[in-house]
Amino acid sequence: MIELTFDFQTGGTTERRRIALRDLVIAGWTGRDPHKVQEHIEELAALGVAPPPSTPCFYRAGLETLTTNPEVDCLGSGSSGEAEFVIVVDEAGKWWVGLGSDHTDREVESYSISVSKQMCPKPVAPLLWAFDDVGDHWDSLQLRAWVREEAGWVSYQEGSVAAMRDPRDTVAAHEAQGRGALGAGTLMFGGTLPAIGGIRPRQEFRMELRDPVLGRAITHEYTARWLAA
Protein backbone atom coordinates (compact mmCIF):
# COMPACT_ATOMS: atom_id res chain seq x y z
CA MET A 1 0.00 0.00 0.00
CA ILE A 2 1.11 3.57 -0.69
CA GLU A 3 -0.50 6.92 0.01
CA LEU A 4 -0.67 9.82 -2.45
CA THR A 5 -2.15 13.27 -2.00
CA PHE A 6 -4.71 14.55 -4.53
CA ASP A 7 -7.06 17.49 -4.87
CA PHE A 8 -10.47 15.81 -5.12
CA GLN A 9 -12.78 18.07 -7.15
CA THR A 10 -16.53 17.56 -7.23
CA GLY A 11 -19.12 20.14 -8.21
CA GLY A 12 -17.68 23.47 -7.20
CA THR A 13 -15.63 22.22 -4.28
CA THR A 14 -12.10 20.88 -3.95
CA GLU A 15 -10.74 18.88 -1.03
CA ARG A 16 -7.08 17.95 -0.63
CA ARG A 17 -6.57 14.60 1.05
CA ARG A 18 -4.44 11.50 1.02
CA ILE A 19 -5.68 8.23 -0.38
CA ALA A 20 -4.37 4.76 0.29
CA LEU A 21 -3.72 2.88 -2.96
CA ARG A 22 -3.53 -0.91 -2.97
CA ASP A 23 -3.56 -1.94 -6.63
CA LEU A 24 -2.27 -0.57 -9.93
CA VAL A 25 -3.84 -1.87 -13.14
CA ILE A 26 -2.68 -0.81 -16.60
CA ALA A 27 -5.24 -1.50 -19.33
CA GLY A 28 -3.80 -1.97 -22.81
CA TRP A 29 -5.21 -2.05 -26.33
CA THR A 30 -8.45 -0.44 -25.19
CA GLY A 31 -9.33 1.26 -28.48
CA ARG A 32 -12.98 1.19 -29.58
CA ASP A 33 -12.10 1.15 -33.27
CA PRO A 34 -10.53 -2.23 -34.13
CA HIS A 35 -8.65 -0.61 -37.00
CA LYS A 36 -7.05 1.89 -34.61
CA VAL A 37 -6.22 -0.94 -32.21
CA GLN A 38 -4.48 -2.73 -35.06
CA GLU A 39 -2.65 0.50 -35.91
CA HIS A 40 -1.28 0.69 -32.37
CA ILE A 41 -0.33 -2.99 -32.46
CA GLU A 42 1.59 -2.38 -35.68
CA GLU A 43 3.16 0.77 -34.20
CA LEU A 44 4.56 -1.31 -31.36
CA ALA A 45 5.40 -4.23 -33.63
CA ALA A 46 7.74 -1.85 -35.47
CA LEU A 47 9.60 -1.62 -32.16
CA GLY A 48 9.69 -5.39 -31.83
CA VAL A 49 6.74 -5.72 -29.42
CA ALA A 50 4.74 -8.93 -29.81
CA PRO A 51 0.96 -8.51 -30.30
CA PRO A 52 -1.34 -9.27 -27.35
CA PRO A 53 -3.24 -12.59 -27.19
CA SER A 54 -6.54 -10.68 -26.80
CA THR A 55 -7.83 -7.16 -26.39
CA PRO A 56 -8.21 -5.39 -24.10
CA CYS A 57 -5.48 -6.79 -21.87
CA PHE A 58 -4.46 -5.89 -18.35
CA TYR A 59 -1.07 -5.60 -16.70
CA ARG A 60 -0.11 -5.20 -13.07
CA ALA A 61 2.68 -2.98 -11.82
CA GLY A 62 4.12 -2.10 -8.45
CA LEU A 63 2.45 0.69 -6.51
CA GLU A 64 5.86 2.20 -5.83
CA THR A 65 5.98 3.29 -9.48
CA LEU A 66 3.17 5.82 -8.94
CA THR A 67 4.28 9.40 -8.28
CA THR A 68 3.04 12.98 -8.51
CA ASN A 69 6.61 14.32 -8.58
CA PRO A 70 7.68 16.54 -11.51
CA GLU A 71 10.94 14.65 -11.91
CA VAL A 72 11.43 10.88 -12.23
CA ASP A 73 14.45 8.63 -12.67
CA CYS A 74 14.70 6.07 -15.48
CA LEU A 75 17.55 3.68 -16.21
CA GLY A 76 18.97 4.26 -19.68
CA SER A 77 17.70 6.53 -22.43
CA GLY A 78 15.08 4.37 -24.12
CA SER A 79 11.89 5.41 -22.35
CA SER A 80 8.95 7.62 -23.28
CA GLY A 81 5.62 8.78 -21.86
CA GLU A 82 2.03 8.01 -22.82
CA ALA A 83 -0.82 10.30 -21.77
CA GLU A 84 -3.80 8.38 -20.41
CA PHE A 85 -6.88 9.03 -18.32
CA VAL A 86 -6.84 7.17 -15.03
CA ILE A 87 -9.64 5.91 -12.81
CA VAL A 88 -9.14 5.96 -9.05
CA VAL A 89 -11.49 4.09 -6.73
CA ASP A 90 -11.54 5.66 -3.26
CA GLU A 91 -12.13 4.03 0.12
CA ALA A 92 -15.91 4.34 -0.29
CA GLY A 93 -15.87 2.77 -3.77
CA LYS A 94 -16.45 6.11 -5.52
CA TRP A 95 -14.80 6.63 -8.90
CA TRP A 96 -12.54 9.58 -9.68
CA VAL A 97 -10.98 10.59 -13.00
CA GLY A 98 -7.40 11.75 -13.36
CA LEU A 99 -4.46 11.97 -15.72
CA GLY A 100 -1.30 9.89 -15.87
CA SER A 101 1.59 8.84 -18.05
CA ASP A 102 2.34 5.17 -18.61
CA HIS A 103 6.03 5.96 -18.96
CA THR A 104 7.57 2.86 -20.53
CA ASP A 105 11.03 1.50 -21.30
CA ARG A 106 10.78 0.82 -25.05
CA GLU A 107 13.83 -1.41 -25.20
CA VAL A 108 12.50 -3.72 -22.50
CA GLU A 109 9.02 -3.58 -24.02
CA SER A 110 10.39 -5.27 -27.15
CA TYR A 111 10.87 -8.51 -25.24
CA SER A 112 8.43 -8.21 -22.30
CA ILE A 113 5.55 -5.76 -21.94
CA SER A 114 4.91 -6.87 -18.37
CA VAL A 115 8.49 -6.20 -17.31
CA SER A 116 8.56 -2.86 -19.16
CA LYS A 117 5.53 -1.70 -17.16
CA GLN A 118 7.53 -2.19 -13.99
CA MET A 119 10.72 -0.51 -15.20
CA CYS A 120 9.67 3.16 -15.07
CA PRO A 121 7.81 5.49 -12.70
CA LYS A 122 4.19 6.28 -13.58
CA PRO A 123 3.63 10.04 -13.14
CA VAL A 124 0.08 11.11 -12.28
CA ALA A 125 -1.38 14.60 -11.93
CA PRO A 126 -2.34 15.54 -8.33
CA LEU A 127 -5.92 16.47 -9.29
CA LEU A 128 -8.96 14.22 -9.63
CA TRP A 129 -12.51 14.87 -10.86
CA ALA A 130 -15.54 13.01 -9.58
CA PHE A 131 -16.56 10.54 -12.28
CA ASP A 132 -20.21 11.40 -11.61
CA ASP A 133 -19.47 14.94 -12.86
CA VAL A 134 -18.18 13.75 -16.26
CA GLY A 135 -19.83 10.39 -16.83
CA ASP A 136 -22.77 11.79 -18.80
CA HIS A 137 -20.48 13.61 -21.26
CA TRP A 138 -17.50 11.25 -21.09
CA ASP A 139 -16.82 11.14 -24.83
CA SER A 140 -16.35 14.92 -24.88
CA LEU A 141 -13.12 14.71 -22.86
CA GLN A 142 -9.90 15.41 -24.78
CA LEU A 143 -6.37 14.07 -24.23
CA ARG A 144 -3.24 15.90 -25.40
CA ALA A 145 0.47 15.44 -24.88
CA TRP A 146 3.63 17.23 -25.93
CA VAL A 147 7.35 16.37 -25.85
CA ARG A 148 10.23 18.80 -25.84
CA GLU A 149 12.52 18.57 -28.85
CA GLU A 150 15.15 20.87 -30.30
CA ALA A 151 12.46 23.15 -31.73
CA GLY A 152 10.64 23.33 -28.39
CA TRP A 153 7.38 21.69 -27.32
CA VAL A 154 5.97 19.48 -30.10
CA SER A 155 2.52 17.88 -30.24
CA TYR A 156 2.90 14.16 -29.47
CA GLN A 157 -0.64 12.86 -28.83
CA GLU A 158 -4.05 14.39 -29.39
CA GLY A 159 -7.60 13.11 -29.52
CA SER A 160 -10.80 12.26 -27.71
CA VAL A 161 -11.12 9.67 -24.97
CA ALA A 162 -13.87 8.30 -27.23
CA ALA A 163 -11.03 6.63 -29.14
CA MET A 164 -10.71 4.30 -26.15
CA ARG A 165 -13.28 2.14 -24.46
CA ASP A 166 -15.48 3.88 -21.95
CA PRO A 167 -13.93 3.03 -18.56
CA ARG A 168 -17.19 1.36 -17.53
CA ASP A 169 -16.75 -1.03 -20.46
CA THR A 170 -13.07 -1.56 -19.67
CA VAL A 171 -13.88 -2.49 -16.08
CA ALA A 172 -16.62 -4.83 -17.35
CA ALA A 173 -14.00 -6.52 -19.58
CA HIS A 174 -11.68 -6.78 -16.57
CA GLU A 175 -14.42 -8.62 -14.69
CA ALA A 176 -15.36 -10.78 -17.71
CA GLN A 177 -11.77 -12.03 -17.87
CA GLY A 178 -12.09 -13.26 -14.30
CA ARG A 179 -9.99 -10.50 -12.78
CA GLY A 180 -12.77 -9.17 -10.59
CA ALA A 181 -14.14 -5.68 -10.02
CA LEU A 182 -11.87 -2.74 -9.25
CA GLY A 183 -11.70 -2.63 -5.48
CA ALA A 184 -11.24 0.35 -3.20
CA GLY A 185 -7.74 1.75 -3.49
CA THR A 186 -7.28 0.76 -7.14
CA LEU A 187 -5.79 3.07 -9.78
CA MET A 188 -6.33 2.01 -13.39
CA PHE A 189 -4.71 3.48 -16.51
CA GLY A 190 -7.31 3.52 -19.28
CA GLY A 191 -5.33 3.30 -22.53
CA THR A 192 -3.55 5.68 -24.85
CA LEU A 193 -3.61 7.35 -28.26
CA PRO A 194 -1.12 6.82 -31.13
CA ALA A 195 1.98 8.98 -31.02
CA ILE A 196 2.12 11.69 -33.67
CA GLY A 197 5.25 10.97 -35.67
CA GLY A 198 5.76 7.63 -33.92
CA ILE A 199 6.84 6.54 -30.46
CA ARG A 200 10.23 7.98 -29.52
CA PRO A 201 12.17 8.45 -26.29
CA ARG A 202 12.01 11.96 -24.85
CA GLN A 203 12.86 13.26 -21.39
CA GLU A 204 10.39 16.12 -21.04
CA PHE A 205 6.68 15.32 -21.22
CA ARG A 206 3.60 17.51 -20.83
CA MET A 207 0.01 16.23 -20.81
CA GLU A 208 -3.55 17.46 -20.46
CA LEU A 209 -7.04 16.06 -19.94
CA ARG A 210 -9.58 18.70 -20.98
CA ASP A 211 -13.30 18.84 -20.24
CA PRO A 212 -14.77 21.31 -22.77
CA VAL A 213 -18.27 20.92 -21.36
CA LEU A 214 -17.36 22.18 -17.88
CA GLY A 215 -14.48 24.33 -19.16
CA ARG A 216 -11.61 22.90 -17.11
CA ALA A 217 -8.49 20.82 -17.50
CA ILE A 218 -6.09 18.61 -15.59
CA THR A 219 -2.47 19.23 -16.58
CA HIS A 220 0.85 17.77 -15.55
CA GLU A 221 4.44 18.06 -16.69
CA TYR A 222 7.49 16.05 -15.72
CA THR A 223 11.10 15.40 -16.66
CA ALA A 224 12.65 11.95 -16.86
CA ARG A 225 16.21 11.91 -15.61
CA TRP A 226 18.02 9.27 -17.64
CA LEU A 227 20.48 7.39 -15.47
CA ALA A 228 23.56 5.81 -17.02
CA ALA A 229 23.06 2.07 -17.42
N, C-alpha and C positions, 0 to 999 in steps of 0.2 A: 504494500500500500504506500502511496505517496500523497502529499497534500499540495495543491496549487491554489493560488489566490486569483479569483476572477471578479470582474464587475458584472453582476447579474442584472440585466436590464429587462424589465417587463412593464408594459404600458408606459407611463411617463416617469417611472421611478427606477433608480439604480442602487443596488446594494452590493458593497464589496465584502466578500467573505471567502473563506477557505473551504475547499471541498476535498474529501478523501476519495482518491481514485484507486480502483482495485483491478481493473482490466483495461487493456488497450487492444482494440480490434481494428485492423486495417482492411477495408473492403477494396477489392481490385476488380477491374473489368466490369464496372457497374453501368456502362453506357446503355441508354435505352435503344439507340439505333444500332442494330447488329452490324451494319456496314462501318459505323464509326468505331465499334468495338474491334472489328477486324483491322481497321486502320491503326489502332493503338497497338494491337498485337504485332502487326507488321513493323511498326515503329520500333518496338522493343526487340523484335526478331533481328532487325538490322544491327542491334548491339549485341546479338548473340543470346538473347533471352528466350528460353523455350516457352511455347504457348501453354496456357493453363489447361487442365483437364476438363474444366467446365467453368461457366460464368453465371453469376458473379462468383468470386472466390474470396476467401477470408484468411488473413494471416494474423498471427499473434506477435506481439513485440513487448519487450520489457518496459514497465512503467517508468523506469529511470531514464528512458529516452525522452520523455515529455518535458518540455521546458518553455517558459515564457521569456527567457533571457534574449537579449538582442544580439548576443554573440555565442556561437557554438563551436566546438572543436570536432574536426573530422580527420581521420587518418588518411593521408594521401591526398591527391588532387583530382580524384575521379568522381566526385559527388555533385549532385544538383538537387534543387528543390522542386516541389510540385504543390501548387495551391489546391486546397480541397476544403469543402465545408466539413465541419465535424459535428457530431451529435454527442452531447454529454447528458448522462442520466444521473440526476442528483439523488440524495439520500431518500427522498420521498417518492422516487420513481418518475419525477417530472423531467421532460426533455428540454434541453437547451441547445441552441445552435451557435456554433463558433466557426473559427477559421484556423487552419493549420497547414503546415507544409510537411509532406511525406518526404523529407530529405533522404535521398537514397544513394548508396555507393554503386555507381553504374558498372564498375569492373566486377564487383562481387555479384551483382545482379545477373551477370551473364552466365554464372554457373549455379547460383542458388538465390531465388527471390526471397525465400524465408530468411536466410542468413543476412541478405542485404538490408532487410527491414530492421534488423537489430544493430546494424553497423553504425548508424548515424543518429544524432539527436532529432527529435520531432518538434520543431518550434510551433507553438500555438499562441494566438493573440489572447491577451488577458481580458477579453470582453465576450460575454455571451448574451444572446437574445432568447427570450422565452419562445419555444417552438409554437406555442398557441398563438403568438402574435404574428407569425409568418406562415403558418400551415395552410391557410386558405388562399394565399397568393404565392405559394412556394416557387412555382415555375418562373416567377418574375425576378427572382434573385439572380445576380450577376457575379461571376468570378473573374478576377483579373490578376495577372502577375507580371512582374518586370524583372529583368536581370541587368546588372551594370556591366557594360562592355566599354571598349575604348571610346566609343562615341557618346557614352553616358547611359542613362536608363533606356532600355529597349523592351518593347512589348514582347512577352514570352508566352503568355496564355490569356485567352479571353473568350468568354462565352457565358451562356445561361446554365444554371444548375439543371435545367430541363434536359440537358444533354446526358445527364446521369439519371439513374433510377431515383425516384422519390425515396427518401430515407425510410418511409414506412414500408415500401416494397422491399428495400434492401434488408431491413430487419426481418421481414416475413421470409425472405430467402434464407437468411441466417438460421431461422427456426426450422424451415423446411429441410435444411441439410442436417438437422439433428444437433445443431450447436446451441439450441436454447434461445430464450429471449435475452435481450440486453438487460442485465441486472443493474441495481443501484451502484454507482461508482464506476460505470463503464464509459470510456471515451472511444468513439468510433469515427475513423476517417471514411468519408463517403465516396471517394473516387475523384479522378482528375480529368482534365481536358488535354488534348494534344498540344505539344509544344510548338509554337510558331517558329519555323526554321529548324525544327528538330531538337531533340534532347541534347543538352551539352552542359558540361560542368561549369559552374560559375559560383563565385564566393558570395556575392551580394545579391540578396533576393528580397523583393518587395511584393506584397500581395494584398488583395482587397476582396471583401464580400459586400456587395452593395444591394440595398433594398430600395428600389426606386419608388415603390408604393408608399412607404413610410418616410422616404427621404433621409436615409441614414446609411452608414457604412461601418464595417469593422476593417481595420487596417493593421498591418504588422510588417516590420522590416527587420531583417537580421543579416549578420555577416558570418560566414563559415570560415573559421581559421583552419587552414590546411596544415596539418602536422606532418613533418617529414616521416616517411615510412621507414 
